[in-house]
Amino acid sequence: MPLTIRPVQNEDHTAWLPLWHAYIAFYKGSVSDAQTALTWQRILDPAHPLQAWVAEQDGVLLGFTHAFIHPSTWSDAGYCYLEDLFVSQTARGQGVARQLIETCAAWAKTQRADQLYWLTQEDNHTARQLYDRVAQRSGFIHYKHAVGSCV
Ligand SMILES: CC(C)(COP(=O)(O)OP(=O)(O)OC[C@H]1O[C@@H](n2cnc3c(N)ncnc32)[C@H](O)[C@@H]1OP(=O)(O)O)[C@@H](O)C(=O)NCCC(=O)NCCS
């Protein structure tokens, strides 16, 4: 069966949730159940900027990406930030993430966004092998400064 990349639907929640947890575990991160529920609610809310696509094959969800367009002082239409990208272990190396990124880029183009960009960890060599093929490094370095409970 061909791989399908499509927007997330309400019925995907049961399959999306373990992928989301595996993604957070990959980062050794922690996201509360309340935040997870809010994120899911925002994904489904057509009035919220957050967008999500899933990769599906034979009725099985293999991965997802989440992105949103934000305002920019340099651009009328804004920039699209791809915040999350995950492909399940058994589906890796087959171009699933590449197709998720390309779908997001195509959508950003329809929204007339001026740029699609994302961050990754320096030592995420697997992801960077893909990113070096499909995108250009920006040359910017990412800093963060504590402003609340999240740092
Ligand atoms: C990073 C990640 C999303 C890549 O997903 P994927 O579906 O395996 O990636 P793809 O198959 O689309 O990779 C596309 C290209 O990268 C190459 N690639 C991917 N994984 C590779 C690996 N482990 N070794 C060598 N090359 C690799 C593929 O050969 C492919 O190149 P090609 O299309 O020119 O043949 C996946 O490994 C993942 O979910 N990792 C854990 C979470 C994560 O790191 N997310 C990204 C956070 S920034």
The ligand as a Gaussian input file, in Angstrom:
#p B3LYP/6-31G(d) Opt

LIG

0 1
 C       14.897000      11.922000      12.085000
 C       13.755000      11.080000      11.602000
 C       12.467000      11.904000      11.649000
 C       14.019000      10.658000      10.152000
 O       12.903000       9.932000       9.693000
 P       13.023000       8.948000       8.452000
 O       11.652000       8.716000       7.943000
 O       13.816000       7.770000       8.817000
 O       13.861000       9.820000       7.429000
 P       13.849000       9.583000       5.858000
 O       13.778000       8.132000       5.551000
 O       12.831000      10.480000       5.229000
 O       15.286000      10.133000       5.508000
 C       15.493000      10.715000       4.314000
 C       16.962000      10.659000       3.982000
 O       17.843000      10.614000       5.088000
 C       18.588000       9.400000       5.049000
 N       18.586000       8.800000       6.369000
 C       17.600000       8.766000       7.255000
 N       17.973000       8.082000       8.348000
 C       19.232000       7.682000       8.105000
 C       20.169000       6.919000       8.827000
 N       19.895000       6.428000      10.049000
 N       21.366000       6.708000       8.287000
 C       21.657000       7.175000       7.059000
 N       20.811000       7.898000       6.319000
 C       19.622000       8.144000       6.836000
 C       17.883000       8.487000       4.107000
 O       18.806000       7.662000       3.445000
 C       17.215000       9.424000       3.187000
 O       18.024000       9.848000       2.158000
 P       17.514000       9.701000       0.649000
 O       16.058000      10.082000       0.632000
 O       18.379000      10.620000      -0.102000
 O       17.725000       8.254000       0.363000
 C       13.589000       9.793000      12.457000
 O       14.821000       9.141000      12.511000
 C       13.088000      10.080000      13.858000
 O       11.888000      10.190000      14.097000
 N       14.019000      10.196000      14.816000
 C       13.663000      10.442000      16.211000
 C       13.045000      11.822000      16.427000
 C       13.854000      12.912000      15.778000
 O       15.078000      12.949000      15.802000
 N       13.113000      13.854000      15.187000
 C       13.702000      15.003000      14.550000
 C       13.857000      16.070000      15.564000
 S       14.607000      17.570000      14.906000

